Amino acid sequence: MDVKALKAHSKAKTPIAKISKQLKRSVPALRAKAHQLGIGLGHQR
């Protein structure tokens, strides 16, 4: 998984569904990886 891309999306506050399509990963997989790295993902607020 591209950690650099994940961090960039976190900073840009990209919706998780969009990241999921772009990286071709499931939403739970992205959430798990982000949690593992200690970065926030899926900014809906």
C-alpha positions in Angstrom: 0.0 0.0 0.0 1.2 3.5 -0.8 1.7 5.1 2.6 2.8 8.4 1.0 -0.5 8.7 -0.9 -2.5 7.8 2.2 -0.8 10.5 4.2 -1.4 13.0 1.4 -5.1 12.2 1.3 -5.3 12.5 5.1 -3.8 16.0 4.9 -6.1 17.0 2.0 -9.1 15.6 3.9 -10.2 13.5 0.9 -13.4 11.5 1.5 -12.6 7.8 2.2 -14.8 6.5 -0.6 -12.8 8.5 -3.2 -9.5 7.2 -1.7 -10.8 3.7 -1.8 -11.6 3.9 -5.6 -8.3 5.6 -6.4 -6.1 3.1 -4.5 -8.3 0.1 -5.4 -8.6 -0.9 -1.7 -11.6 -1.6 0.5 -12.7 1.1 2.9 -12.0 -1.1 6.0 -8.5 -1.9 4.7 -7.8 1.8 4.3 -9.1 2.6 7.8 -7.1 -0.2 9.4 -3.9 0.9 7.6 -4.5 4.5 8.6 -5.1 3.5 12.2 -1.9 1.5 12.2 0.0 4.5 11.0 -1.8 6.8 13.4 -3.3 9.1 10.8 -6.9 10.3 10.5 -8.9 9.3 7.4 -12.5 9.9 6.2 -13.3 13.5 7.1 -17.0 13.8 6.9 -17.6 16.5 9.4 
